[in-house]
Amino acid sequence: MNITGLFLFPFAVIYGFIVFCRNKLFDFSVLKSKSFNIPIISVGNLSMGGTGKTPHIEYLIRLLQKNYKITTLSRGYGRKTKGFLWVDKHADSAKAGDEALQYCRKFPEITVALDEKRVHGVSKIISDKPETEVILLDDAFQHRYIKPGLSVLLTDFYKPFFQDFIFPSGTLRESKKGMKRADIIVVTKSPKILSPIIRKSMEEEMKLKPFQQVYYSYIDYGGLQPMNTFSENLKPDKVSCILMIAGIANPYPFEEQLKTMADTVESIIFNDHYQFQEKDMKKIKNYFEAIFSKNKIIVTTEKDAMRIKDTELMSFFVNLPFFFLPIEVKFHKKDKEMFDKQIIEYVRKNKANH
């Protein structure tokens, strides 16, 4: 814990005690958790962001969509709307939030819904879309009013929950002991080559329960995708300079990837889920034009692209080379086999009950 964390420690104790009391109210059934007779998989974390929930939800969609009718349910962080909402590809990030919009546009065959109140949201899905066979809850680990059939907890390889502290001394939303509610723990953003010794060491520090399974995933980057017509015929295989635009919780892995694609990387960082404005686009354009290099491009994240692409903000980049970098998560070979099997068996068994 750094000096700032030590200074904020008293506030962390107060916050931690409040969260502890809330969890105990659920543990003792003073506050009720509702179960549903339909396969529900929750994906969440203990930290305040940056573990990769969105690409892991997408992994589950790819795994299940061929055999099951899927609905995702998020609260729609960053949206300006309230209450329950069905999301379609014509929505924008202000109405639906960036994650829901990304699911909808990438996977048009699934159903995407939003609701801050997950119990109401699931009830609405079952009522209005009875054909739904699996519900994926996005960022619902602390939403204890609903009890998922399978709970997946994500933790960053480079900042695992057992090395973190309660907010505001650290980034944890609740005590490390909250991990006991998870059925599966996925260590995200791990190296592509992972030592068995490191795996064993991490799992010892987690203090796992007998029923818990641990898997390791890593980020796999795709090729650059054009944001505008001007960029469609360009081939930015190797450039001199990339101007990186990122409004995500942890831009470090993204930046490291871009460094392998260019001699230099300049960066403009915004807050997570930042709603871009015209002044931001002017700043980006002016910054880019001031870079002393002919062979240069602008690259943003896939999530940020959802808040810029197909909006009036793109008018600032009509004749500029502007791209986004898509990502997928992949599991190490044995982890993939076991993770996929556990997910599919859970859905198959509980769909039969449903």
C-alpha positions in Angstrom: 0.0 0.0 0.0 1.4 3.4 -1.0 1.4 6.6 1.1 -1.9 7.8 -0.4 -3.4 4.4 0.4 -2.3 4.7 4.0 -3.7 8.2 4.3 -7.1 6.9 3.0 -7.1 3.8 5.1 -9.5 5.1 7.7 -12.0 5.8 5.0 -11.4 2.3 3.6 -12.2 0.8 7.0 -15.5 2.7 7.1 -16.5 1.7 3.6 -15.4 -1.9 4.1 -17.5 -2.1 7.3 -20.6 -0.8 5.4 -20.1 -3.4 2.7 -19.4 -6.1 5.2 -22.7 -5.4 7.0 -24.6 -5.4 3.7 -23.1 -8.8 2.8 -24.0 -10.2 6.2 -27.6 -9.1 5.7 -27.7 -11.3 2.6 -25.8 -14.1 4.2 -28.3 -14.2 7.0 -31.3 -13.8 4.6 -32.4 -10.5 6.1 -32.0 -9.2 2.6 -33.3 -11.8 0.1 -31.5 -13.2 -3.0 -33.9 -14.4 -5.7 -33.2 -17.5 -7.8 -34.7 -18.2 -11.2 -35.4 -21.5 -12.9 -33.3 -20.6 -16.0 -29.5 -20.9 -16.5 -28.0 -17.6 -15.4 -24.3 -16.9 -15.5 -22.9 -13.9 -13.8 -19.5 -12.3 -14.8 -18.1 -9.8 -12.4 -15.1 -8.8 -10.3 -14.1 -7.6 -6.9 -12.2 -4.6 -8.2 -13.7 -1.4 -9.7 -12.8 -2.3 -13.3 -10.2 -3.2 -15.8 -10.4 -7.0 -15.5 -11.9 -7.6 -18.9 -15.6 -8.4 -18.3 -16.8 -7.4 -21.8 -14.5 -9.7 -23.8 -15.3 -12.6 -21.4 -19.0 -12.1 -21.9 -18.3 -12.1 -25.6 -16.3 -15.4 -25.1 -19.4 -16.9 -23.4 -21.6 -15.7 -26.3 -19.4 -17.3 -28.9 -19.3 -20.5 -26.8 -23.1 -20.8 -26.4 -24.8 -19.0 -29.3 -24.8 -21.9 -31.7 -26.9 -24.1 -29.4 -28.8 -21.7 -27.1 -30.8 -18.5 -27.3 -28.9 -15.9 -25.3 -29.9 -12.7 -23.6 -27.3 -10.4 -22.0 -28.4 -8.2 -19.1 -26.3 -5.2 -18.0 -27.1 -2.1 -16.0 -25.8 0.0 -18.9 -23.0 1.9 -17.1 -22.6 5.4 -18.5 -26.0 5.6 -20.2 -28.3 8.5 -19.8 -31.5 6.4 -19.7 -33.0 4.6 -16.8 -34.9 1.4 -16.1 -35.4 -1.5 -18.4 -34.4 -1.2 -22.0 -34.1 -3.5 -25.0 -31.1 -2.6 -27.0 -30.9 -2.7 -30.8 -28.1 -1.8 -33.3 -29.6 1.6 -33.9 -29.1 2.7 -30.3 -26.2 4.9 -29.3 -23.9 4.8 -26.3 -25.7 7.6 -24.5 -28.9 5.6 -24.6 -27.5 2.1 -24.1 -23.9 2.4 -22.8 -20.9 1.1 -24.7 -20.8 -2.6 -23.6 -24.4 -3.3 -24.5 -24.0 -1.6 -27.8 -20.9 -3.6 -28.6 -22.7 -6.9 -27.8 -25.7 -5.9 -30.0 -23.6 -4.9 -33.0 -21.2 -7.8 -32.8 -23.8 -10.5 -32.1 -27.0 -9.5 -33.9 -28.5 -13.0 -33.3 -28.6 -12.5 -29.5 -30.9 -10.3 -27.3 -29.4 -7.5 -25.3 -31.2 -5.9 -22.3 -30.5 -3.2 -19.7 -31.8 -2.8 -16.2 -30.2 -1.5 -13.0 -32.5 -3.8 -11.1 -31.3 -7.2 -12.2 -34.3 -9.1 -10.6 -36.7 -7.0 -12.5 -34.6 -7.3 -15.6 -34.5 -11.1 -15.5 -38.3 -11.3 -14.8 -38.9 -9.0 -17.8 -36.7 -11.1 -20.1 -38.5 -14.4 -19.0 -41.9 -12.7 -19.5 -41.3 -11.0 -22.8 -38.7 -13.3 -24.4 -39.7 -16.8 -23.1 -37.6 -18.4 -25.8 -34.5 -17.2 -23.9 -32.5 -20.2 -22.8 -29.4 -18.6 -21.1 -29.0 -15.2 -19.4 -25.6 -13.6 -19.1 -25.3 -11.0 -16.3 -22.7 -8.4 -16.9 -20.9 -7.0 -13.9 -23.3 -8.4 -11.3 -21.0 -9.9 -8.6 -22.0 -7.4 -6.0 -25.7 -7.3 -7.1 -26.8 -9.8 -4.5 -30.5 -9.4 -4.9 -30.2 -12.0 -7.6 -28.6 -15.4 -7.2 -27.0 -16.6 -10.4 -26.8 -20.3 -11.1 -23.1 -19.9 -11.9 -20.9 -17.1 -10.7 -17.7 -16.2 -12.6 -15.2 -13.9 -10.9 -12.5 -12.2 -12.9 -9.2 -10.9 -11.5 -6.2 -9.3 -13.3 -3.1 -11.4 -13.4 -0.9 -8.3 -12.7 -3.2 -6.9 -10.0 -5.0 -9.9 -8.4 -7.6 -9.3 -5.7 -5.4 -10.8 -3.0 -2.8 -8.1 -3.5 -5.3 -5.3 -3.6 -7.1 -3.2 -0.8 -10.6 -1.9 -0.1 -11.5 1.3 -1.8 -10.3 4.1 -1.4 -7.0 2.6 -0.2 -7.1 0.3 -3.2 -9.6 -0.6 -5.9 -11.6 -3.4 -4.3 -15.4 -2.9 -4.1 -15.6 -5.3 -1.1 -13.3 -7.5 1.0 -11.2 -10.2 -0.6 -13.3 -12.7 1.3 -16.1 -12.0 -1.2 -14.4 -14.3 -3.6 -15.9 -17.2 -1.7 -19.2 -16.6 -3.5 -17.6 -17.4 -6.9 -17.9 -20.8 -8.5 -15.2 -20.0 -11.1 -12.3 -17.6 -10.8 -10.7 -16.5 -14.1 -7.2 -14.9 -13.9 -7.3 -12.5 -16.9 -4.6 -10.9 -19.0 -2.1 -13.6 -18.1 1.0 -14.2 -20.2 0.6 -16.4 -23.2 3.3 -18.7 -21.7 2.4 -19.4 -18.1 4.6 -21.2 -15.6 3.0 -24.0 -13.5 4.9 -22.6 -10.5 3.2 -19.2 -10.9 -0.2 -20.8 -11.2 0.3 -22.8 -8.0 1.6 -19.8 -6.2 -1.4 -17.6 -7.2 -3.9 -20.3 -6.3 -2.3 -20.8 -2.9 -2.7 -17.1 -2.1 -6.4 -17.2 -3.2 -7.3 -19.6 -0.4 -9.7 -21.5 -2.6 -12.8 -23.4 -1.4 -13.0 -27.0 -2.6 -15.8 -26.3 -5.1 -14.0 -23.4 -6.8 -12.2 -23.8 -10.1 -9.5 -21.5 -11.4 -8.8 -20.8 -15.1 -6.3 -18.5 -16.9 -7.1 -16.4 -19.9 -5.1 -14.0 -22.1 -5.8 -11.2 -24.5 -5.6 -11.9 -28.2 -5.6 -8.8 -30.4 -7.1 -8.7 -33.9 -6.1 -6.6 -36.8 -6.7 -2.8 -37.0 -10.3 -2.0 -38.2 -11.1 1.3 -40.0 -13.2 3.9 -38.3 -14.0 5.8 -41.5 -14.1 5.4 -45.2 -10.7 7.2 -45.6 -9.0 4.5 -43.6 -10.5 1.5 -45.4 -7.9 1.3 -48.2 -4.9 2.0 -45.9 -2.6 -0.8 -44.8 -1.2 0.3 -41.4 1.0 -2.8 -40.9 3.9 -0.8 -39.5 3.8 2.9 -38.8 6.2 5.4 -37.3 3.8 6.8 -34.7 0.4 5.9 -33.2 -1.7 8.3 -31.3 -3.6 6.1 -28.8 -7.0 7.2 -27.6 -8.3 5.3 -24.6 -11.2 5.7 -22.1 -11.0 2.4 -20.3 -10.2 1.4 -16.8 -6.8 -0.1 -17.5 -5.2 1.1 -20.8 -1.8 -0.4 -20.1 -2.1 -3.7 -22.0 -3.6 -1.8 -25.0 -0.7 0.6 -25.0 1.9 -2.3 -24.8 0.3 -3.9 -27.8 0.4 -0.7 -29.8 4.1 -0.4 -29.0 4.7 -3.5 -31.0 3.1 -1.9 -34.0 4.9 1.4 -34.2 8.2 3.1 -33.4 6.5 5.5 -31.0 3.2 5.7 -29.2 1.7 9.0 -28.0 -1.4 8.7 -25.8 -4.4 10.7 -24.7 -6.2 9.0 -21.8 -9.8 9.6 -20.7 -11.7 8.2 -17.7 -13.4 4.8 -18.0 -16.7 5.0 -20.0 -16.0 8.6 -20.9 -18.6 10.2 -23.0 -16.6 12.1 -25.7 -17.5 15.6 -26.7 -16.7 17.9 -29.6 -13.9 19.6 -27.6 -12.3 16.2 -27.1 -12.3 15.5 -30.8 -10.7 18.9 -31.5 -8.0 18.1 -29.0 -7.3 14.7 -30.5 -7.2 16.1 -34.1 -4.9 19.0 -33.1 -2.6 16.7 -31.2 -2.4 14.3 -34.1 -1.7 17.0 -36.7 1.1 18.4 -34.5 2.9 15.0 -34.4 6.0 15.4 -36.6 5.7 12.3 -38.7 4.2 11.5 -42.1 3.6 7.8 -41.3 1.1 8.2 -38.4 -2.3 6.9 -37.4 -4.9 7.2 -34.6 -6.0 4.1 -32.8 -8.6 3.6 -30.2 -10.1 0.7 -28.3 -13.1 -1.3 -29.5 -15.1 -0.1 -26.5 -14.2 3.5 -27.1 -15.1 3.1 -30.8 -18.7 2.4 -29.8 -18.9 5.9 -28.4 -17.4 7.6 -31.4 -18.1 5.6 -34.6 -21.3 6.4 -36.5 -21.8 9.6 -34.5 -21.4 13.3 -35.4 -18.0 13.2 -33.7 -16.6 11.4 -36.7 -16.9 14.6 -38.7 -13.5 15.6 -37.2 -11.8 12.6 -38.7 -13.1 12.5 -42.2 -9.7 12.6 -43.9 -7.6 11.2 -41.1 -6.3 7.6 -40.6 -8.4 6.4 -37.7 -8.7 2.8 -36.5 -9.8 0.7 -33.6 -8.1 -2.5 -32.3 -10.5 -5.4 -31.5 -9.7 -8.0 -28.9 -10.8 -11.4 -27.8 -9.9 -13.4 -24.8 -8.5 -16.9 -25.1 -7.8 -19.6 -22.5 -4.7 -21.7 -22.2 -5.3 -25.0 -23.8 -6.2 -27.2 -20.8 -8.0 -24.3 -19.2 -10.1 -23.8 -22.3 -11.2 -27.5 -22.4 -12.2 -27.5 -18.7 -13.8 -24.0 -18.7 -15.9 -24.7 -21.8 -17.0 -28.1 -20.4 -18.0 -26.6 -17.1 -20.0 -23.8 -18.7 -21.7 -26.1 -21.2 -22.6 -28.8 -18.7 -24.1 -26.2 -16.3 -26.3 -24.7 -19.1 -27.3 -28.1 -20.5 -28.3 -29.4 -17.1 -30.2 -26.3 -16.0 -31.9 -25.8 -19.4 -33.4 -29.2 -19.0 -34.8 -28.1 -15.6 -36.1 -24.9 -17.2 
